[in-house]
Amino acid sequence: MSTLRPRVVVVGAGFGGLAATKALARMPVDVVLLDRKNYHGFWPLLYQVATAALSPDDVAYSVRGAFPRQPNLEVRMAEVRGIDLEARELELDHGPDLPYDYLILAPGSVATDFGIPGVSEHAFPLKTVPDAVRLRHHVLRQFEMACSRPWSLADGALTVVVAGGGPTGVEVSGAMAELFGKVLKGDLQDNLAAARPRVVLVEASDRLLNAFSARSRAEALRTLTKHGVEVRLETTIASVSAHAVKLGDGTVIPSQTLVWGAGIKANPIAQCLGVELFPGGRVGVDPDLSLPGHPEVFVVGDIAFATNGKGRPLPQLAPVASQGAKHAVRSIGGRMKGQASKPFRYRDKGNMAIIGRRSAVAELPGGIRLGGTFGWISWLALHLALLVGFRNRAVVMVTWGWNFLTSGRGSRVILDLHPAPSQTARRPRPLVAERHRPPRPLHARRQRLVSAQRRAAAGTAGRGKIAA
Ligand SMILES: Cc1cc2nc3c(=O)[nH]c(=O)nc-3n(C[C@H](O)[C@H](O)[C@H](O)COP(=O)(O)OP(=O)(O)OC[C@H]3O[C@@H](n4cnc5c(N)ncnc54)[C@H](O)[C@@H]3O)c2cc1C
């Protein structure tokens, strides 16, 4: 990789990071794509991993495999631990600091528990592939326990409470109801089947799928109820323990499974930037998505607090991340030619949510609304098309066909995963403040020299560390 060309570092190989990296392919820059994992996760299908419909590999794709022929790209599996905006360097969990000329930050978001007692200890978030696998193992283990110890049903062994009536909560509830009602039911002894597993969806507001029209919201409520999901609107979660979920109205639901789809906050890297943070810890950005005072840094996707033309915040959705990332790349291209950048305009291509078998709602531009089987087919087609990698698309298509025809779920293996000995023995790299900083390596010094002119205009924020 030549050090004479500007170096663009992209943080995060999610929806934003992948779109940015692809868009940078034909530009005269060197690109470094960093992610703490070695795969891109397709989060919209995560709930299908959690409910045994798909395998983890089907919704994850190797980052290196996604860019087999991009000569200006270097992929690194590393976690960003700090950002020095003045020196234009990233601190990583291992290896020397990484200098950049331009930075595209797309590290996404994390689950938040809103400070509700017991959520961080006992709830199952659904934000990563390990989260989904953990939930799947837990639910299947609960099922095995109920089969061998039927009295555990009274303790809520097969009661799943889902928090949050947004798309994730609706999708998980519908899929859990299907898992219990169609797939596992046949394996239950008669007395257990009669006791009926429960799925309870709890939503604080008075509606499900808030971003959708009244008609779609009503369809979601009707379909879930028909499939046996108990929907509790205008109800909050007060606390959770290992054996019960307590609701705001005082009801106690015996349950050992609370799925947390109730909220997210920006990735804690946001705190490194020394700028004003907006609700949800999101980073305020200029209209072109650059960091105020740092035209060389772009913040895109879930972590950014970008607004539409009317000043309303853009939703934390995959198309917002990928369109924002492409805009950031266009702005970098313009800056390299000395042109001023344009404000980001999000093109809303609609909303979709799947509710269950042959049931989804889709609201597309031009007032087009699809529901039921048509909505479901369009949901399946769109998600197949958006999946990264031909292998994943082919496997998911065949698996969906098989699941539909057999009403089966192939991914029902419970794996007891233990960390490899090398992982348990490995000590994490200490934070900068805790260790003596080694001299800056030669290549970093050269890179600083190459970029010296650009850095003359650097802002004032100092090195930030991830605090949480
Ligand atoms: C369960 C679920 C279902 C969803 N369904 C939909 C849907 O149907 N439609 C839709 O439009 N949106 C959906 N979303 C939202 C959508 O996935 C996000 O808006 C989108 O992923 C945001 O893209 P991003 O690039 O900002 O972050 P992400 O796609 O989350 O990518 C962030 C990447 O950064 C990496 N990273 C994080 N921290 C670091 C670090 N310190 N160092 C290095 N790497 C780091 C992560 O490993 C990750 O790969 C869903 C989200 C979830 C969780």
The ligand as an SDF file (V2000), in Angstrom:
LIG
                    3D

 53 58  0  0  0  0  0  0  0  0999 V2000
  -32.1080   -7.1280   15.6790 C   0  0  0  0  0  0  0  0  0  0  0  0
  -32.0460   -5.9650   14.7350 C   0  0  0  0  0  0  0  0  0  0  0  0
  -32.9080   -5.9190   13.6560 C   0  0  0  0  0  0  0  0  0  0  0  0
  -32.8630   -4.8480   12.7730 C   0  0  0  0  0  0  0  0  0  0  0  0
  -33.7090   -4.8250   11.7010 N   0  0  0  0  0  0  0  0  0  0  0  0
  -33.6180   -3.8230   10.8000 C   0  0  0  0  0  0  0  0  0  0  0  0
  -34.4220   -3.8180    9.6340 C   0  0  0  0  0  0  0  0  0  0  0  0
  -35.2350   -4.7180    9.4300 O   0  0  0  0  0  0  0  0  0  0  0  0
  -34.2700   -2.7980    8.7480 N   0  0  0  0  0  0  0  0  0  0  0  0
  -33.3640   -1.7850    8.9510 C   0  0  0  0  0  0  0  0  0  0  0  0
  -33.2380   -0.8920    8.1100 O   0  0  0  0  0  0  0  0  0  0  0  0
  -32.5950   -1.7550   10.0560 N   0  0  0  0  0  0  0  0  0  0  0  0
  -32.6950   -2.7460   10.9740 C   0  0  0  0  0  0  0  0  0  0  0  0
  -31.9080   -2.7300   12.0910 N   0  0  0  0  0  0  0  0  0  0  0  0
  -31.0450   -1.5660   12.3270 C   0  0  0  0  0  0  0  0  0  0  0  0
  -29.7990   -1.6500   11.4560 C   0  0  0  0  0  0  0  0  0  0  0  0
  -29.2230   -2.9170   11.5590 O   0  0  0  0  0  0  0  0  0  0  0  0
  -28.8210   -0.5710   11.8960 C   0  0  0  0  0  0  0  0  0  0  0  0
  -29.4400    0.6790   11.7340 O   0  0  0  0  0  0  0  0  0  0  0  0
  -27.5480   -0.6250   11.0730 C   0  0  0  0  0  0  0  0  0  0  0  0
  -26.8810   -1.8370   11.3190 O   0  0  0  0  0  0  0  0  0  0  0  0
  -26.6330    0.5510   11.4110 C   0  0  0  0  0  0  0  0  0  0  0  0
  -25.4690    0.4260   10.6520 O   0  0  0  0  0  0  0  0  0  0  0  0
  -24.0710    0.9010   11.2450 P   0  0  0  0  0  0  0  0  0  0  0  0
  -23.0890    0.7380   10.1510 O   0  0  0  0  0  0  0  0  0  0  0  0
  -24.2290    2.2140   11.8930 O   0  0  0  0  0  0  0  0  0  0  0  0
  -23.7800   -0.1420   12.4340 O   0  0  0  0  0  0  0  0  0  0  0  0
  -23.6410   -1.7170   12.3840 P   0  0  0  0  0  0  0  0  0  0  0  0
  -24.2420   -2.2850   11.1690 O   0  0  0  0  0  0  0  0  0  0  0  0
  -24.1680   -2.2020   13.6920 O   0  0  0  0  0  0  0  0  0  0  0  0
  -22.0790   -1.9630   12.3170 O   0  0  0  0  0  0  0  0  0  0  0  0
  -21.2160   -1.5270   13.3290 C   0  0  0  0  0  0  0  0  0  0  0  0
  -19.9280   -2.3140   13.2150 C   0  0  0  0  0  0  0  0  0  0  0  0
  -18.9320   -1.6660   14.0010 O   0  0  0  0  0  0  0  0  0  0  0  0
  -18.1960   -2.6360   14.7060 C   0  0  0  0  0  0  0  0  0  0  0  0
  -17.6460   -1.9930   15.9040 N   0  0  0  0  0  0  0  0  0  0  0  0
  -18.3330   -1.5120   16.9580 C   0  0  0  0  0  0  0  0  0  0  0  0
  -17.4930   -0.9530   17.8420 N   0  0  0  0  0  0  0  0  0  0  0  0
  -16.2550   -1.0870   17.3440 C   0  0  0  0  0  0  0  0  0  0  0  0
  -14.9660   -0.7050   17.8080 C   0  0  0  0  0  0  0  0  0  0  0  0
  -14.7890   -0.0620   18.9790 N   0  0  0  0  0  0  0  0  0  0  0  0
  -13.8900   -1.0110   17.0450 N   0  0  0  0  0  0  0  0  0  0  0  0
  -14.0490   -1.6680   15.8560 C   0  0  0  0  0  0  0  0  0  0  0  0
  -15.2460   -2.0490   15.3790 N   0  0  0  0  0  0  0  0  0  0  0  0
  -16.3380   -1.7500   16.1070 C   0  0  0  0  0  0  0  0  0  0  0  0
  -19.2060   -3.7140   15.0260 C   0  0  0  0  0  0  0  0  0  0  0  0
  -18.5600   -4.9540   15.2630 O   0  0  0  0  0  0  0  0  0  0  0  0
  -20.0610   -3.7270   13.7630 C   0  0  0  0  0  0  0  0  0  0  0  0
  -19.5860   -4.6490   12.8110 O   0  0  0  0  0  0  0  0  0  0  0  0
  -31.9320   -3.7980   12.9850 C   0  0  0  0  0  0  0  0  0  0  0  0
  -31.0550   -3.8500   14.0750 C   0  0  0  0  0  0  0  0  0  0  0  0
  -31.1140   -4.9280   14.9440 C   0  0  0  0  0  0  0  0  0  0  0  0
  -30.1550   -4.9800   16.1040 C   0  0  0  0  0  0  0  0  0  0  0  0
  1  2  1  0
  2  3  1  0
  2 52  2  0
  3  4  2  0
  4  5  1  0
  4 50  1  0
  5  6  2  0
  6  7  1  0
  6 13  1  0
  7  8  2  0
  7  9  1  0
  9 10  1  0
 10 11  2  0
 10 12  1  0
 12 13  2  0
 13 14  1  0
 14 15  1  0
 14 50  1  0
 15 16  1  0
 16 17  1  0
 16 18  1  0
 18 19  1  0
 18 20  1  0
 20 21  1  0
 20 22  1  0
 22 23  1  0
 23 24  1  0
 24 25  2  0
 24 26  1  0
 24 27  1  0
 27 28  1  0
 28 29  2  0
 28 30  1  0
 28 31  1  0
 31 32  1  0
 32 33  1  0
 33 34  1  0
 33 48  1  0
 34 35  1  0
 35 36  1  0
 35 46  1  0
 36 37  1  0
 36 45  1  0
 37 38  2  0
 38 39  1  0
 39 40  1  0
 39 45  2  0
 40 41  1  0
 40 42  2  0
 42 43  1  0
 43 44  2  0
 44 45  1  0
 46 47  1  0
 46 48  1  0
 48 49  1  0
 50 51  2  0
 51 52  1  0
 52 53  1  0
M  END
$$$$
